[in-house]
Amino acid sequence: MKQKKRFFTKHSKSSAVVVTLALHGIFIVAGLSMVVMSTIIDRDPGFVDRVVNIRDRMPRPRLVPPSNTRNPKPTRPDIARIPVDVKMERSTPDFKLPNMKGLTGEFGSVAGTAGNTLSTIAFAMPELKIFNVKGRGEKIFLILDAGEHMLVDEMGGIPAFTIIKQEMVRIINELPSTAVFNVCVFGSGKTKILFPQLVAANSSNARKAEAWLAPLNGTAESVQTGRYGIQTLGHGGIDQKNDMRVGRFAESGIDGERGYRQERWFAAAMTAMQQQADTVFLLTNTWGHQRRISEKRSRSQKEWLATSAGKRWLEHIEKAREKLAEENAHRKKAGQPPKVISHGRWGLMATYYPDIQRPPSPDFYNFTPREFQEAFELNRGAGGQTQSGLGRKRNDFSFNVVQFVPVNSDGGPDSRFKKLTRLSRGGYQTIAGLEAIRSYLESE
């Protein structure tokens, strides 16, 4: 049976046209509706169609042209203080600052006003000055030459030495209590130290030093008794007999023995190094015989004294002693201290018979300032300490020399002392005669 065709199958072309028209009509109606809504209908003010930037709402800063004036410091807010009445009873310890008359520099600084208690004390290394030579340290070792060469008339005699000794006593009495010190005196082949080790610079130890030095080469005693030299020291003190020879000084001599005899200030200076002193002052008048025999004399002294020249030498030594005794007898009657001649028989003959033939001398090797400096450091190392003073490096010390020379001395400063003090970071000064000593003390 033949199937009957449906309506859309029969009219397929006309149905497509109808569908197309219908879709176009829907699109036209929808587009007109959107135009009407966007132009005619008012928008709801409660909605925003864009993203709002917060910076757009912030006020823009006002531009200010640059200026050379500095910005003022910000002022602190005024905060009312609440007074608090606190009553406290405190017992302030009774203490006294050290006398700093002989000391300059940055030893102490005090902050505060009159009527107030001490607020701050800042301590530093004290600066010590003796006869215009300055040294800074806290471990002080003072060496005084009391030999005959310091008492000769050309140096100012015993009156000049008395002033030198009094100046040393004054310095000791004015050392700060934070310092430690020791005193050494040498002369006539002897060396004596006051204390076994460095001691505190308190009033008790200062009085001991003053009592020890007071009778040394005293003018009144020398006038009455004629005594002078290291044997006139006060009670106390220790003989320094230790062998301090190190380095070149300890080398054997030509005869197999040690050729150096710790001449003059050697033992005193080496003792200061062994006690780790960081400031050493030497008061002397000459470098001395810092030497050893390098070659024996061609003829022994005994053989030479048996000759006619040697016998004449011995005869005139006795004559020179008689002349010295006669001159000192006149001085004693006049109330004057005795005349002092240094260097023993050689000094006697140089004073009264300078033209007479002298005994033959051997050849000598003279020790150099650098060899002394090396010996200083070796003796400091033997002391067992690696530091000298708080925060100071090893071997950090100063060796200072005040050299008293005769009036009208044409020798000038000793180049050996100058070099040694320079190597040891110290000072050096020469003073000629009694009047120069007085003028230095007046200027200080």
VEXDREN-2710 file (C-alpha; in Angstrom, 1 decimal):
% VEXDREN-2710
k/r/px/py/pz
1/MET/0.0/0.0/0.0
2/LYS/1.4/3.4/-1.0
3/GLN/2.2/5.6/2.0
4/LYS/0.6/9.1/2.1
5/LYS/3.1/12.1/2.1
6/ARG/3.1/14.4/5.1
7/PHE/2.5/18.2/4.8
8/PHE/6.1/19.4/5.4
9/THR/7.5/16.8/3.1
10/LYS/5.2/18.0/0.4
11/HIS/5.8/21.8/1.1
12/SER/9.6/21.7/2.2
13/LYS/10.7/24.9/0.4
14/SER/7.9/27.0/1.8
15/SER/8.5/25.7/5.4
16/ALA/12.2/26.8/5.3
17/VAL/11.2/30.3/4.4
18/VAL/8.7/30.5/7.2
19/VAL/11.3/29.3/9.8
20/THR/13.8/31.8/8.6
21/LEU/11.4/34.7/8.8
22/ALA/10.4/33.6/12.3
23/LEU/14.0/33.6/13.5
24/HIS/14.8/37.0/12.0
25/GLY/11.7/38.4/13.7
26/ILE/12.9/37.1/17.1
27/PHE/16.3/38.6/16.7
28/ILE/14.8/42.0/15.7
29/VAL/12.5/42.0/18.7
30/ALA/15.4/41.1/21.1
31/GLY/17.7/43.8/19.7
32/LEU/15.0/46.5/20.0
33/SER/14.3/45.5/23.5
34/MET/18.0/45.9/24.5
35/VAL/18.1/49.4/22.9
36/VAL/15.0/50.4/24.8
37/MET/16.5/49.2/28.1
38/SER/19.9/50.9/27.6
39/THR/18.5/54.3/26.6
40/ILE/15.0/54.7/28.0
41/ILE/14.9/52.8/31.3
42/ASP/16.9/54.6/34.1
43/ARG/19.8/52.6/35.6
44/ASP/19.8/51.7/39.2
45/PRO/22.1/54.1/41.0
46/GLY/23.0/51.4/43.5
47/PHE/25.2/49.6/40.9
48/VAL/28.5/50.7/39.5
49/ASP/29.5/49.6/36.1
50/ARG/33.3/50.1/36.7
51/VAL/36.1/49.3/39.2
52/VAL/36.8/52.2/41.6
53/ASN/40.5/52.8/42.3
54/ILE/41.1/53.7/46.0
55/ARG/44.0/56.1/45.0
56/ASP/41.4/58.2/43.0
57/ARG/39.7/59.0/46.2
58/MET/43.0/60.1/48.0
59/PRO/43.9/63.8/47.9
60/ARG/47.0/64.5/45.8
61/PRO/50.0/65.9/47.8
62/ARG/50.9/69.5/47.3
63/LEU/54.2/69.8/45.6
64/VAL/56.8/72.0/47.5
65/PRO/59.9/73.4/45.8
66/PRO/63.3/72.1/47.2
67/SER/64.9/74.2/49.9
68/ASN/68.5/74.3/51.4
69/THR/67.3/74.7/55.0
70/ARG/67.5/71.6/57.2
71/ASN/64.4/70.0/58.4
72/PRO/63.6/70.9/62.0
73/LYS/63.9/68.2/64.6
74/PRO/60.6/66.6/65.5
75/THR/59.2/67.9/68.7
76/ARG/58.4/65.5/71.4
77/PRO/54.9/65.4/72.7
78/ASP/54.4/67.4/75.8
79/ILE/53.8/64.7/78.4
80/ALA/53.0/65.9/81.9
81/ARG/55.4/64.5/84.4
82/ILE/54.1/63.1/87.6
83/PRO/56.3/64.2/90.5
84/VAL/57.4/61.3/92.8
85/ASP/58.9/62.1/96.1
86/VAL/61.3/59.2/96.9
87/LYS/63.3/59.5/100.1
88/MET/66.4/57.3/100.2
89/GLU/69.3/57.4/102.6
90/ARG/72.6/56.5/101.1
91/SER/76.0/56.4/102.8
92/THR/78.6/57.8/100.4
93/PRO/82.1/56.3/101.0
94/ASP/84.8/58.8/101.9
95/PHE/87.5/58.8/99.3
96/LYS/90.0/61.2/98.0
97/LEU/91.3/61.7/94.5
98/PRO/95.1/61.4/94.0
99/ASN/97.2/64.6/93.9
100/MET/98.0/65.3/90.3
101/LYS/100.4/68.2/90.8
102/GLY/103.3/66.5/89.1
103/LEU/101.2/64.6/86.5
104/THR/99.6/65.9/83.3
105/GLY/97.6/64.4/80.6
106/GLU/94.4/62.4/80.6
107/PHE/94.7/60.8/84.0
108/GLY/91.4/61.7/85.4
109/SER/88.3/63.7/84.3
110/VAL/85.5/64.6/86.7
111/ALA/82.0/65.5/85.7
112/GLY/79.6/67.4/87.9
113/THR/78.9/70.8/89.5
114/ALA/79.8/72.3/92.8
115/GLY/77.7/70.9/95.6
116/ASN/76.9/67.7/93.8
117/THR/78.5/64.3/94.4
118/LEU/81.1/62.8/92.0
119/SER/79.3/61.6/88.9
120/THR/81.9/60.1/86.6
121/ILE/85.6/59.4/86.7
122/ALA/87.5/58.4/83.5
123/PHE/91.0/57.0/84.2
124/ALA/93.7/56.8/81.6
125/MET/97.5/56.4/81.7
126/PRO/99.0/59.1/83.9
127/GLU/101.7/61.2/82.3
128/LEU/104.9/61.6/84.4
129/LYS/107.3/64.5/83.8
130/ILE/110.8/64.7/85.4
131/PHE/113.0/67.6/84.3
132/ASN/110.9/68.2/81.2
133/VAL/111.2/64.5/80.1
134/LYS/107.7/63.0/79.8
135/GLY/106.7/59.4/80.2
136/ARG/103.3/57.7/80.3
137/GLY/102.6/54.5/82.1
138/GLU/101.2/52.8/85.2
139/LYS/104.3/50.7/86.2
140/ILE/107.0/53.2/87.0
141/PHE/110.7/52.4/87.8
142/LEU/113.0/55.2/88.9
143/ILE/116.8/54.9/88.7
144/LEU/119.1/57.4/90.5
145/ASP/122.8/57.5/89.9
146/ALA/124.5/58.3/93.3
147/GLY/128.1/57.7/92.2
148/GLU/131.0/60.2/92.6
149/HIS/130.6/61.5/89.0
150/MET/127.2/62.9/90.0
151/LEU/128.9/64.9/92.8
152/VAL/131.8/66.7/91.1
153/ASP/132.0/70.5/91.2
154/GLU/131.4/70.9/87.5
155/MET/128.0/69.2/88.0
156/GLY/127.0/71.4/90.9
157/GLY/128.4/69.2/93.6
158/ILE/126.4/67.7/96.5
159/PRO/124.0/70.7/96.6
160/ALA/122.9/70.0/93.0
161/PHE/122.5/66.3/93.8
162/THR/120.3/67.2/96.8
163/ILE/117.9/69.1/94.5
164/ILE/117.8/66.1/92.1
165/LYS/117.0/63.7/94.9
166/GLN/114.3/66.0/96.3
167/GLU/112.7/66.2/92.9
168/MET/112.6/62.4/92.7
169/VAL/111.0/62.3/96.2
170/ARG/108.4/64.8/95.2
171/ILE/107.5/62.8/92.1
172/ILE/107.1/59.6/94.2
173/ASN/104.8/61.4/96.7
174/GLU/102.6/62.7/93.9
175/LEU/102.2/59.4/92.0
176/PRO/98.5/58.4/91.6
177/SER/97.2/55.6/93.7
178/THR/96.4/53.6/90.5
179/ALA/100.2/53.3/89.7
180/VAL/102.9/50.9/91.0
181/PHE/106.5/51.9/91.4
182/ASN/110.0/50.9/92.6
183/VAL/113.2/52.9/93.2
184/CYS/116.8/51.9/92.4
185/VAL/120.1/53.6/93.4
186/PHE/123.5/52.6/92.0
187/GLY/127.0/53.9/92.5
188/SER/130.6/52.8/93.4
189/GLY/130.0/49.4/91.8
190/LYS/126.9/48.6/93.8
191/THR/123.2/48.5/93.0
192/LYS/120.3/48.6/95.5
193/ILE/116.5/48.5/95.0
194/LEU/114.0/49.6/97.6
195/PHE/111.3/46.9/97.1
196/PRO/111.7/43.3/95.8
197/GLN/108.9/44.0/93.3
198/LEU/106.8/46.9/92.1
199/VAL/104.5/48.2/94.9
200/ALA/101.4/50.3/95.1
201/ALA/102.0/54.1/95.1
202/ASN/100.2/54.7/98.4
203/SER/101.3/57.0/101.2
204/SER/102.9/54.3/103.2
205/ASN/105.2/53.2/100.4
206/ALA/106.0/56.8/99.4
207/ARG/107.1/57.5/103.0
208/LYS/109.4/54.4/102.9
209/ALA/111.0/55.7/99.7
210/GLU/111.4/59.2/101.2
211/ALA/113.0/57.9/104.4
212/TRP/115.3/55.7/102.3
213/LEU/116.5/58.5/100.0
214/ALA/116.6/61.3/102.6
215/PRO/120.2/60.8/104.0
216/LEU/121.7/59.9/100.6
217/ASN/124.5/62.4/99.9
218/GLY/123.1/64.8/102.4
219/THR/124.8/68.1/102.5
220/ALA/124.9/68.5/106.3
221/GLU/126.3/65.1/106.9
222/SER/128.9/65.4/104.1
223/VAL/130.2/68.6/105.6
224/GLN/130.6/67.0/109.1
225/THR/131.7/63.5/108.2
226/GLY/132.9/63.8/104.6
227/ARG/130.8/60.7/103.8
228/TYR/129.0/60.5/100.5
229/GLY/127.9/57.9/97.9
230/ILE/125.5/54.9/98.0
231/GLN/126.7/53.9/101.5
232/THR/124.8/56.9/102.9
233/LEU/121.4/55.5/101.9
234/GLY/118.8/55.1/104.7
235/HIS/117.8/51.8/106.3
236/GLY/116.4/49.1/104.0
237/GLY/116.8/48.2/100.4
238/ILE/118.1/45.1/98.8
239/ASP/121.5/44.5/97.2
240/GLN/121.0/43.6/93.5
241/LYS/123.6/40.9/92.8
242/ASN/121.7/38.8/90.3
243/ASP/123.3/38.1/87.0
244/MET/121.2/40.1/84.4
245/ARG/123.5/39.6/81.5
246/VAL/121.7/38.3/78.4
247/GLY/122.3/38.3/74.6
248/ARG/125.6/39.9/73.6
249/PHE/126.4/40.8/77.2
250/ALA/126.5/37.2/78.2
251/GLU/129.0/36.1/75.6
252/SER/132.4/34.9/76.8
253/GLY/135.4/37.1/76.9
254/ILE/138.8/36.5/75.5
255/ASP/139.8/34.5/78.6
256/GLY/136.8/32.3/78.6
257/GLU/135.0/34.3/81.3
258/ARG/132.1/36.6/80.7
259/GLY/133.8/39.8/79.6
260/TYR/131.1/42.3/80.9
261/ARG/130.8/43.3/84.5
262/GLN/127.3/44.8/84.6
263/GLU/128.8/48.3/84.5
264/ARG/127.0/51.3/86.1
265/TRP/123.2/51.5/85.3
266/PHE/123.1/48.1/83.5
267/ALA/121.9/46.0/86.4
268/ALA/119.3/48.7/87.5
269/ALA/117.8/49.0/84.0
270/MET/117.6/45.2/83.5
271/THR/115.9/44.8/86.9
272/ALA/113.3/47.3/85.7
273/MET/112.7/45.2/82.6
274/GLN/112.5/42.0/84.6
275/GLN/109.8/43.6/86.8
276/GLN/107.8/44.5/83.7
277/ALA/108.0/48.3/84.3
278/ASP/106.4/50.2/81.4
279/THR/108.0/53.6/82.2
280/VAL/111.6/53.7/83.3
281/PHE/113.5/57.0/84.2
282/LEU/117.3/57.0/84.5
283/LEU/118.9/60.0/86.1
284/THR/122.7/59.8/85.5
285/ASN/125.5/61.8/84.1
286/THR/127.3/59.5/81.6
287/TRP/126.9/56.4/79.5
288/GLY/129.9/54.8/81.4
289/HIS/132.2/51.9/80.5
290/GLN/129.6/49.8/78.7
291/ARG/132.2/47.7/77.1
292/ARG/134.3/44.5/77.4
293/ILE/137.9/43.7/76.7
294/SER/138.4/42.5/73.1
295/GLU/142.1/42.2/73.2
296/LYS/144.5/42.1/76.2
297/ARG/147.1/44.8/76.7
298/SER/150.5/44.2/75.3
299/ARG/152.1/44.3/78.8
300/SER/150.3/43.4/82.0
301/GLN/149.7/46.1/84.5
302/LYS/151.9/44.4/87.1
303/GLU/154.8/44.4/84.6
304/TRP/154.2/48.0/83.7
305/LEU/154.1/49.2/87.4
306/ALA/157.5/47.6/87.9
307/THR/159.0/50.0/85.3
308/SER/160.2/53.6/86.1
309/ALA/157.0/55.0/84.5
310/GLY/154.9/52.8/86.7
311/LYS/156.7/53.7/89.9
312/ARG/156.3/57.4/89.1
313/TRP/152.6/56.8/88.5
314/LEU/152.2/55.2/92.0
315/GLU/154.1/58.0/93.7
316/HIS/151.9/60.7/92.1
317/ILE/148.8/58.9/93.1
318/GLU/149.7/59.3/96.8
319/LYS/150.5/63.0/96.2
320/ALA/147.1/63.5/94.5
321/ARG/145.4/62.0/97.5
322/GLU/147.2/64.3/99.8
323/LYS/146.2/67.3/97.8
324/LEU/142.5/66.2/97.8
325/ALA/142.6/65.7/101.6
326/GLU/144.1/69.2/102.1
327/GLU/141.5/70.9/99.9
328/ASN/138.6/69.1/101.7
329/ALA/140.0/70.2/105.1
330/HIS/139.7/73.8/104.0
331/ARG/136.2/73.2/102.7
332/LYS/135.1/71.7/106.0
333/LYS/136.4/74.7/107.9
334/ALA/134.3/76.9/105.6
335/GLY/131.2/74.8/106.1
336/GLN/131.2/73.5/102.6
337/PRO/130.7/69.9/101.4
338/PRO/133.8/68.0/100.3
339/LYS/135.2/67.9/96.8
340/VAL/134.4/64.7/95.0
341/ILE/136.6/63.2/92.3
342/SER/135.3/60.3/90.2
343/HIS/137.0/57.4/88.4
344/GLY/139.3/56.5/91.3
345/ARG/143.0/56.7/90.6
346/TRP/142.4/57.7/87.0
347/GLY/140.3/60.7/88.1
348/LEU/142.8/61.8/90.7
349/MET/145.6/61.8/88.2
350/ALA/143.5/63.5/85.6
351/THR/142.6/66.3/88.2
352/TYR/146.1/67.0/89.7
353/TYR/148.6/65.4/87.3
354/PRO/147.0/65.2/83.8
355/ASP/150.2/65.1/81.9
356/ILE/151.8/62.1/83.6
357/GLN/152.1/58.8/81.6
358/ARG/149.3/56.4/82.2
359/PRO/149.3/52.6/82.3
360/PRO/148.7/50.8/79.0
361/SER/145.0/49.9/78.2
362/PRO/143.6/46.9/76.4
363/ASP/141.3/47.2/73.4
364/PHE/137.6/47.3/74.1
365/TYR/134.4/46.4/72.4
366/ASN/131.7/49.0/73.2
367/PHE/128.1/47.7/73.3
368/THR/125.7/49.5/71.1
369/PRO/122.3/51.0/72.0
370/ARG/120.5/48.4/69.8
371/GLU/122.2/45.6/71.8
372/PHE/120.9/47.2/75.0
373/GLN/117.4/47.3/73.5
374/GLU/117.6/43.6/72.6
375/ALA/118.7/42.9/76.2
376/PHE/115.8/44.9/77.5
377/GLU/113.4/42.7/75.6
378/LEU/115.1/39.5/76.6
379/ASN/114.9/40.4/80.2
380/ARG/111.2/41.4/79.9
381/GLY/110.5/38.0/78.3
382/ALA/112.3/36.3/81.2
383/GLY/109.8/37.9/83.6
384/GLY/107.1/35.5/82.5
385/GLN/104.5/38.1/81.5
386/THR/103.2/38.6/78.0
387/GLN/101.8/42.0/78.6
388/SER/102.9/45.2/80.3
389/GLY/99.8/47.1/81.5
390/LEU/96.2/46.7/80.6
391/GLY/95.7/46.0/76.9
392/ARG/99.3/46.8/76.0
393/LYS/101.4/44.7/73.7
394/ARG/104.5/42.8/74.9
395/ASN/107.6/45.0/75.2
396/ASP/105.6/48.1/75.0
397/PHE/107.6/50.4/77.4
398/SER/109.6/53.6/77.4
399/PHE/113.1/54.1/78.6
400/ASN/113.7/57.8/79.5
401/VAL/117.1/59.4/80.4
402/VAL/117.9/62.7/82.1
403/GLN/121.6/63.3/81.7
404/PHE/123.3/65.8/84.0
405/VAL/126.5/67.1/82.4
406/PRO/129.2/69.5/83.6
407/VAL/128.9/73.2/83.0
408/ASN/130.4/74.4/79.7
409/SER/130.6/70.8/78.5
410/ASP/131.6/70.7/74.9
411/GLY/130.6/67.1/74.4
412/GLY/126.9/67.9/73.9
413/PRO/124.2/65.2/74.1
414/ASP/125.3/61.6/74.1
415/SER/124.4/60.0/70.8
416/ARG/124.2/56.6/72.4
417/PHE/121.5/57.8/74.9
418/LYS/119.7/59.5/72.2
419/LYS/119.5/56.4/70.1
420/LEU/118.6/54.1/73.0
421/THR/115.7/56.3/74.1
422/ARG/114.5/56.5/70.6
423/LEU/114.5/52.7/70.2
424/SER/112.7/52.4/73.5
425/ARG/110.1/55.1/72.7
426/GLY/111.4/57.3/75.5
427/GLY/112.6/60.9/76.0
428/TYR/116.1/62.3/76.5
429/GLN/117.3/65.6/78.1
430/THR/120.7/67.0/79.1
431/ILE/121.0/69.5/82.0
432/ALA/124.3/71.3/82.7
433/GLY/125.1/72.5/86.3
434/LEU/123.3/73.7/89.4
435/GLU/121.7/76.8/87.9
436/ALA/120.2/74.8/85.0
437/ILE/118.7/72.3/87.4
438/ARG/117.1/75.1/89.4
439/SER/115.7/76.8/86.2
440/TYR/114.1/73.5/85.1
441/LEU/112.4/73.1/88.4
442/GLU/111.2/76.7/88.4
443/SER/109.7/76.2/84.8
444/GLU/107.9/73.1/85.9
END
